């Protein structure tokens, strides 16, 4: 699954609980969460 937004980018899994909680759930299903910036400046 891929999710993108049009924000300013620079999201980090290690900061806060939202993406960390999502990463925990994905890892519980033997998956991996990758977070990065899009060429347009959002987050993917």
N, CA, C, O and CB atoms as a CASP TS submission, in Angstrom:
PFRMAT TS
TARGET T0000
AUTHOR 0000-0000-0000
METHOD Language model
MODEL 1
PARENT N/A
ATOM      1  N   UNK     1       0.857  -1.147   0.000  1.00  0.00           N
ATOM      2  CA  UNK     1       0.000   0.000   0.000  1.00  0.00           C
ATOM      3  C   UNK     1       0.916   1.225   0.000  1.00  0.00           C
ATOM      4  O   UNK     1       1.963   1.221   0.646  1.00  0.00           O
ATOM      5  CB  UNK     1      -0.982  -0.011   1.224  1.00  0.00           C
ATOM      6  N   UNK     2       0.528   2.249  -0.708  1.00  0.00           N
ATOM      7  CA  UNK     2       1.281   3.497  -0.720  1.00  0.00           C
ATOM      8  C   UNK     2       0.320   4.646  -0.440  1.00  0.00           C
ATOM      9  O   UNK     2      -0.758   4.736  -1.027  1.00  0.00           O
ATOM     10  CB  UNK     2       2.018   3.700  -2.081  1.00  0.00           C
ATOM     11  N   UNK     3       0.738   5.519   0.470  1.00  0.00           N
ATOM     12  CA  UNK     3      -0.062   6.695   0.826  1.00  0.00           C
ATOM     13  C   UNK     3       0.825   7.915   0.677  1.00  0.00           C
ATOM     14  O   UNK     3       1.956   7.921   1.161  1.00  0.00           O
ATOM     15  CB  UNK     3      -0.640   6.588   2.284  1.00  0.00           C
ATOM     16  N   UNK     4       0.327   8.950   0.013  1.00  0.00           N
ATOM     17  CA  UNK     4       1.070  10.201  -0.120  1.00  0.00           C
ATOM     18  C   UNK     4       0.189  11.365   0.295  1.00  0.00           C
ATOM     19  O   UNK     4      -1.038  11.273   0.269  1.00  0.00           O
ATOM     20  CB  UNK     4       1.573  10.394  -1.566  1.00  0.00           C
ATOM     21  N   UNK     5       0.830  12.463   0.680  1.00  0.00           N
ATOM     22  CA  UNK     5       0.085  13.684   0.962  1.00  0.00           C
ATOM     23  C   UNK     5       0.798  14.858   0.299  1.00  0.00           C
ATOM     24  O   UNK     5       1.903  14.704  -0.220  1.00  0.00           O
ATOM     25  CB  UNK     5      -0.058  13.912   2.498  1.00  0.00           C
ATOM     26  N   UNK     6       0.186  15.998   0.316  1.00  0.00           N
ATOM     27  CA  UNK     6       0.740  17.184  -0.319  1.00  0.00           C
ATOM     28  C   UNK     6       1.298  18.175   0.676  1.00  0.00           C
ATOM     29  O   UNK     6       1.401  19.364   0.374  1.00  0.00           O
ATOM     30  CB  UNK     6      -0.301  17.849  -1.152  1.00  0.00           C
ATOM     31  N   UNK     7       1.660  17.706   1.858  1.00  0.00           N
ATOM     32  CA  UNK     7       2.177  18.601   2.895  1.00  0.00           C
ATOM     33  C   UNK     7       3.606  19.046   2.624  1.00  0.00           C
ATOM     34  O   UNK     7       4.063  19.027   1.481  1.00  0.00           O
ATOM     35  CB  UNK     7       2.109  17.924   4.243  1.00  0.00           C
ATOM     36  N   UNK     8       4.298  19.440   3.665  1.00  0.00           N
ATOM     37  CA  UNK     8       5.657  19.963   3.525  1.00  0.00           C
ATOM     38  C   UNK     8       6.711  18.861   3.576  1.00  0.00           C
ATOM     39  O   UNK     8       7.888  19.141   3.349  1.00  0.00           O
ATOM     40  CB  UNK     8       5.932  20.981   4.613  1.00  0.00           C
ATOM     41  N   UNK     9       6.329  17.619   3.864  1.00  0.00           N
ATOM     42  CA  UNK     9       7.288  16.525   3.951  1.00  0.00           C
ATOM     43  C   UNK     9       8.009  16.510   5.273  1.00  0.00           C
ATOM     44  O   UNK     9       7.591  17.168   6.226  1.00  0.00           O
ATOM     45  CB  UNK     9       8.286  16.614   2.834  1.00  0.00           C
ATOM     46  N   UNK    10       9.087  15.763   5.335  1.00  0.00           N
ATOM     47  CA  UNK    10       9.949  15.697   6.504  1.00  0.00           C
ATOM     48  C   UNK    10       9.302  14.990   7.701  1.00  0.00           C
ATOM     49  O   UNK    10       9.640  15.279   8.849  1.00  0.00           O
ATOM     50  CB  UNK    10      10.353  17.085   6.900  1.00  0.00           C
ATOM     51  N   UNK    11       8.372  14.067   7.433  1.00  0.00           N
ATOM     52  CA  UNK    11       7.758  13.296   8.522  1.00  0.00           C
ATOM     53  C   UNK    11       8.771  12.290   9.054  1.00  0.00           C
ATOM     54  O   UNK    11       9.623  11.807   8.308  1.00  0.00           O
ATOM     55  CB  UNK    11       6.461  12.570   8.038  1.00  0.00           C
ATOM     56  N   UNK    12       8.678  11.978  10.333  1.00  0.00           N
ATOM     57  CA  UNK    12       9.617  11.035  10.949  1.00  0.00           C
ATOM     58  C   UNK    12       8.870  10.050  11.833  1.00  0.00           C
ATOM     59  O   UNK    12       8.033  10.447  12.644  1.00  0.00           O
ATOM     60  CB  UNK    12      10.688  11.784  11.770  1.00  0.00           C
ATOM     61  N   UNK    13       9.171   8.773  11.678  1.00  0.00           N
ATOM     62  CA  UNK    13       8.540   7.733  12.489  1.00  0.00           C
ATOM     63  C   UNK    13       8.969   7.861  13.946  1.00  0.00           C
ATOM     64  O   UNK    13       8.199   7.536  14.850  1.00  0.00           O
ATOM     65  CB  UNK    13       8.892   6.334  11.948  1.00  0.00           C
ATOM     66  N   UNK    14      10.182   8.327  14.178  1.00  0.00           N
ATOM     67  CA  UNK    14      10.722   8.368  15.546  1.00  0.00           C
ATOM     68  C   UNK    14      10.168   9.521  16.385  1.00  0.00           C
ATOM     69  O   UNK    14      10.389   9.557  17.596  1.00  0.00           O
ATOM     70  CB  UNK    14      12.227   8.474  15.493  1.00  0.00           C
ATOM     71  N   UNK    15       9.453  10.461  15.766  1.00  0.00           N
ATOM     72  CA  UNK    15       8.919  11.619  16.486  1.00  0.00           C
ATOM     73  C   UNK    15       7.412  11.435  16.668  1.00  0.00           C
ATOM     74  O   UNK    15       6.705  11.121  15.711  1.00  0.00           O
ATOM     75  CB  UNK    15       9.231  12.953  15.722  1.00  0.00           C
ATOM     76  N   UNK    16       6.926  11.626  17.876  1.00  0.00           N
ATOM     77  CA  UNK    16       5.495  11.507  18.134  1.00  0.00           C
ATOM     78  C   UNK    16       5.048  10.062  18.234  1.00  0.00           C
ATOM     79  O   UNK    16       5.875   9.157  18.344  1.00  0.00           O
ATOM     80  CB  UNK    16       4.713  12.205  17.053  1.00  0.00           C
ATOM     81  N   UNK    17       3.733   9.843  18.197  1.00  0.00           N
ATOM     82  CA  UNK    17       3.202   8.491  18.345  1.00  0.00           C
ATOM     83  C   UNK    17       2.401   8.018  17.144  1.00  0.00           C
ATOM     84  O   UNK    17       2.167   6.817  17.009  1.00  0.00           O
ATOM     85  CB  UNK    17       2.346   8.419  19.562  1.00  0.00           C
ATOM     86  N   UNK    18       1.975   8.912  16.273  1.00  0.00           N
ATOM     87  CA  UNK    18       1.119   8.523  15.145  1.00  0.00           C
ATOM     88  C   UNK    18       1.781   7.548  14.191  1.00  0.00           C
ATOM     89  O   UNK    18       1.289   6.434  14.011  1.00  0.00           O
ATOM     90  CB  UNK    18       0.700   9.741  14.385  1.00  0.00           C
ATOM     91  N   UNK    19       2.889   7.944  13.575  1.00  0.00           N
ATOM     92  CA  UNK    19       3.584   7.056  12.645  1.00  0.00           C
ATOM     93  C   UNK    19       4.252   5.895  13.377  1.00  0.00           C
ATOM     94  O   UNK    19       4.346   4.798  12.826  1.00  0.00           O
ATOM     95  CB  UNK    19       4.626   7.838  11.846  1.00  0.00           C
ATOM     96  N   UNK    20       4.713   6.114  14.596  1.00  0.00           N
ATOM     97  CA  UNK    20       5.321   5.019  15.368  1.00  0.00           C
ATOM     98  C   UNK    20       4.275   3.946  15.645  1.00  0.00           C
ATOM     99  O   UNK    20       4.567   2.756  15.523  1.00  0.00           O
ATOM    100  CB  UNK    20       5.926   5.546  16.704  1.00  0.00           C
ATOM    101  N   UNK    21       3.073   4.343  16.011  1.00  0.00           N
ATOM    102  CA  UNK    21       1.993   3.380  16.244  1.00  0.00           C
ATOM    103  C   UNK    21       1.637   2.623  14.976  1.00  0.00           C
ATOM    104  O   UNK    21       1.377   1.421  15.021  1.00  0.00           O
ATOM    105  CB  UNK    21       0.757   4.089  16.785  1.00  0.00           C
ATOM    106  N   UNK    22       1.624   3.319  13.846  1.00  0.00           N
ATOM    107  CA  UNK    22       1.351   2.670  12.567  1.00  0.00           C
ATOM    108  C   UNK    22       2.460   1.680  12.238  1.00  0.00           C
ATOM    109  O   UNK    22       2.183   0.570  11.783  1.00  0.00           O
ATOM    110  CB  UNK    22       1.208   3.716  11.442  1.00  0.00           C
ATOM    111  N   UNK    23       3.717   2.069  12.464  1.00  0.00           N
ATOM    112  CA  UNK    23       4.847   1.172  12.219  1.00  0.00           C
ATOM    113  C   UNK    23       4.743  -0.076  13.098  1.00  0.00           C
ATOM    114  O   UNK    23       5.021  -1.181  12.631  1.00  0.00           O
ATOM    115  CB  UNK    23       6.183   1.901  12.480  1.00  0.00           C
ATOM    116  N   UNK    24       4.354   0.081  14.347  1.00  0.00           N
ATOM    117  CA  UNK    24       4.198  -1.061  15.247  1.00  0.00           C
ATOM    118  C   UNK    24       3.157  -2.039  14.715  1.00  0.00           C
ATOM    119  O   UNK    24       3.357  -3.252  14.766  1.00  0.00           O
ATOM    120  CB  UNK    24       3.806  -0.586  16.650  1.00  0.00           C
ATOM    121  N   UNK    25       2.057  -1.518  14.210  1.00  0.00           N
ATOM    122  CA  UNK    25       1.001  -2.390  13.686  1.00  0.00           C
ATOM    123  C   UNK    25       1.462  -3.117  12.425  1.00  0.00           C
ATOM    124  O   UNK    25       1.195  -4.307  12.257  1.00  0.00           O
ATOM    125  CB  UNK    25      -0.267  -1.575  13.388  1.00  0.00           C
ATOM    126  N   UNK    26       2.152  -2.401  11.542  1.00  0.00           N
ATOM    127  CA  UNK    26       2.662  -3.017  10.315  1.00  0.00           C
ATOM    128  C   UNK    26       3.677  -4.106  10.650  1.00  0.00           C
ATOM    129  O   UNK    26       3.641  -5.187  10.063  1.00  0.00           O
ATOM    130  CB  UNK    26       3.302  -1.953   9.395  1.00  0.00           C
ATOM    131  N   UNK    27       4.575  -3.833  11.583  1.00  0.00           N
ATOM    132  CA  UNK    27       5.590  -4.810  11.984  1.00  0.00           C
ATOM    133  C   UNK    27       4.964  -6.040  12.638  1.00  0.00           C
ATOM    134  O   UNK    27       5.490  -7.145  12.505  1.00  0.00           O
ATOM    135  CB  UNK    27       6.590  -4.167  12.942  1.00  0.00           C
ATOM    136  N   UNK    28       3.855  -5.859  13.338  1.00  0.00           N
ATOM    137  CA  UNK    28       3.165  -6.994  13.957  1.00  0.00           C
ATOM    138  C   UNK    28       2.638  -7.965  12.899  1.00  0.00           C
ATOM    139  O   UNK    28       2.410  -9.141  13.186  1.00  0.00           O
ATOM    140  CB  UNK    28       2.008  -6.497  14.838  1.00  0.00           C
ATOM    141  N   UNK    29       2.447  -7.467  11.679  1.00  0.00           N
ATOM    142  CA  UNK    29       1.995  -8.306  10.566  1.00  0.00           C
ATOM    143  C   UNK    29       3.152  -8.686   9.647  1.00  0.00           C
ATOM    144  O   UNK    29       2.944  -9.051   8.490  1.00  0.00           O
ATOM    145  CB  UNK    29       0.909  -7.585   9.763  1.00  0.00           C
ATOM    146  N   UNK    30       4.387  -8.595  10.179  1.00  0.00           N
ATOM    147  CA  UNK    30       5.613  -8.914   9.437  1.00  0.00           C
ATOM    148  C   UNK    30       5.838  -7.997   8.245  1.00  0.00           C
ATOM    149  O   UNK    30       6.430  -8.411   7.248  1.00  0.00           O
ATOM    150  CB  UNK    30       5.570 -10.345   8.963  1.00  0.00           C
ATOM    151  N   UNK    31       5.373  -6.762   8.336  1.00  0.00           N
ATOM    152  CA  UNK    31       5.595  -5.786   7.275  1.00  0.00           C
ATOM    153  C   UNK    31       6.633  -4.756   7.697  1.00  0.00           C
ATOM    154  O   UNK    31       7.180  -4.819   8.798  1.00  0.00           O
ATOM    155  CB  UNK    31       4.284  -5.092   6.901  1.00  0.00           C
ATOM    156  N   UNK    32       6.891  -3.821   6.816  1.00  0.00           N
ATOM    157  CA  UNK    32       7.841  -2.753   7.066  1.00  0.00           C
ATOM    158  C   UNK    32       7.229  -1.434   6.616  1.00  0.00           C
ATOM    159  O   UNK    32       6.640  -1.356   5.538  1.00  0.00           O
ATOM    160  CB  UNK    32       9.184  -3.021   6.340  1.00  0.00           C
ATOM    161  N   UNK    33       7.364  -0.414   7.425  1.00  0.00           N
ATOM    162  CA  UNK    33       6.876   0.918   7.080  1.00  0.00           C
ATOM    163  C   UNK    33       8.058   1.758   6.626  1.00  0.00           C
ATOM    164  O   UNK    33       9.047   1.889   7.347  1.00  0.00           O
ATOM    165  CB  UNK    33       6.143   1.587   8.286  1.00  0.00           C
ATOM    166  N   UNK    34       7.955   2.328   5.430  1.00  0.00           N
ATOM    167  CA  UNK    34       8.969   3.237   4.901  1.00  0.00           C
ATOM    168  C   UNK    34       8.332   4.610   4.769  1.00  0.00           C
ATOM    169  O   UNK    34       7.252   4.733   4.191  1.00  0.00           O
ATOM    170  CB  UNK    34       9.535   2.737   3.524  1.00  0.00           C
ATOM    171  N   UNK    35       8.969   5.631   5.287  1.00  0.00           N
ATOM    172  CA  UNK    35       8.459   6.997   5.212  1.00  0.00           C
ATOM    173  C   UNK    35       9.515   7.855   4.528  1.00  0.00           C
ATOM    174  O   UNK    35      10.688   7.815   4.899  1.00  0.00           O
ATOM    175  CB  UNK    35       8.107   7.559   6.636  1.00  0.00           C
ATOM    176  N   UNK    36       9.104   8.625   3.539  1.00  0.00           N
ATOM    177  CA  UNK    36      10.038   9.501   2.844  1.00  0.00           C
ATOM    178  C   UNK    36       9.317  10.669   2.216  1.00  0.00           C
ATOM    179  O   UNK    36       8.090  10.750   2.256  1.00  0.00           O
ATOM    180  CB  UNK    36      10.806   8.733   1.784  1.00  0.00           C
ATOM    181  N   UNK    37      10.081  11.570   1.637  1.00  0.00           N
ATOM    182  CA  UNK    37       9.522  12.745   0.981  1.00  0.00           C
ATOM    183  C   UNK    37       9.225  12.435  -0.485  1.00  0.00           C
ATOM    184  O   UNK    37       9.898  11.607  -1.098  1.00  0.00           O
ATOM    185  CB  UNK    37      10.487  13.944   1.096  1.00  0.00           C
ATOM    186  N   UNK    38       8.217  13.101  -1.041  1.00  0.00           N
ATOM    187  CA  UNK    38       7.909  12.978  -2.454  1.00  0.00           C
ATOM    188  C   UNK    38       8.638  14.087  -3.221  1.00  0.00           C
ATOM    189  O   UNK    38       9.038  15.085  -2.622  1.00  0.00           O
ATOM    190  CB  UNK    38       6.372  13.046  -2.695  1.00  0.00           C
ATOM    191  N   UNK    39       8.812  13.928  -4.516  1.00  0.00           N
ATOM    192  CA  UNK    39       9.458  14.987  -5.300  1.00  0.00           C
ATOM    193  C   UNK    39       8.721  16.323  -5.216  1.00  0.00           C
ATOM    194  O   UNK    39       9.337  17.381  -5.344  1.00  0.00           O
ATOM    195  CB  UNK    39       9.562  14.562  -6.749  1.00  0.00           C
ATOM    196  N   UNK    40       7.400  16.276  -5.001  1.00  0.00           N
ATOM    197  CA  UNK    40       6.596  17.496  -4.928  1.00  0.00           C
ATOM    198  C   UNK    40       6.646  18.146  -3.544  1.00  0.00           C
ATOM    199  O   UNK    40       6.100  19.234  -3.360  1.00  0.00           O
ATOM    200  CB  UNK    40       5.155  17.186  -5.295  1.00  0.00           C
ATOM    201  N   UNK    41       7.291  17.501  -2.567  1.00  0.00           N
ATOM    202  CA  UNK    41       7.418  18.091  -1.241  1.00  0.00           C
ATOM    203  C   UNK    41       6.545  17.488  -0.176  1.00  0.00           C
ATOM    204  O   UNK    41       6.657  17.870   0.989  1.00  0.00           O
ATOM    205  CB  UNK    41       7.129  19.506  -1.320  1.00  0.00           C
ATOM    206  N   UNK    42       5.680  16.562  -0.523  1.00  0.00           N
ATOM    207  CA  UNK    42       4.839  15.920   0.488  1.00  0.00           C
ATOM    208  C   UNK    42       5.551  14.734   1.122  1.00  0.00           C
ATOM    209  O   UNK    42       6.772  14.606   1.035  1.00  0.00           O
ATOM    210  CB  UNK    42       3.515  15.465  -0.128  1.00  0.00           C
ATOM    211  N   UNK    43       4.775  13.876   1.758  1.00  0.00           N
ATOM    212  CA  UNK    43       5.310  12.679   2.389  1.00  0.00           C
ATOM    213  C   UNK    43       4.727  11.460   1.724  1.00  0.00           C
ATOM    214  O   UNK    43       3.546  11.442   1.376  1.00  0.00           O
ATOM    215  CB  UNK    43       5.019  12.665   3.894  1.00  0.00           C
ATOM    216  N   UNK    44       5.547  10.433   1.542  1.00  0.00           N
ATOM    217  CA  UNK    44       5.099   9.170   0.958  1.00  0.00           C
ATOM    218  C   UNK    44       5.412   8.084   1.960  1.00  0.00           C
ATOM    219  O   UNK    44       5.131   6.912   1.707  1.00  0.00           O
ATOM    220  CB  UNK    44       5.783   8.884  -0.429  1.00  0.00           C
TER
END
